Amino acid sequence: MNTMMLQATVKPECVADVEAAAQTMFAAIEAAQPEGVHYSSCRSSDGVTFVALLALDDGVENPLPTIAEFRDFQAGLGAWLAAPPVPDQMTVVGSYRMF
């Protein structure tokens, strides 16, 4: 399983825009039901830091870029982010129903 974490800090005035766009994006992903994809987004207690987790089953190519709302979300990041995102490849050592 290929797992990535992305941490990003958004401009305080953009938090509502990010959350609205994320809800739209996740609704589209839910409707598309791509196989082998595990994806989540969480907002930290500081109110401006978001953490996204993406896991792809072995042999699965990331299908998210084929979803228009995912591309729209990615396009909006340039205006919303306060700093460049920090990606990190991860190795799952344990999980309960997360991946």
Buried (B, 14 or more C-beta within 10 A) or exposed (E): BBBBBBBBBBBEEBBEBBBEBBEBBBEBBEEBEBEBBBBEBEBEEEEBBBBBBBBBEEEBEBBBEEBEBBEEBEEBBEEBBEEEEEEEEBEEEEEEEEB
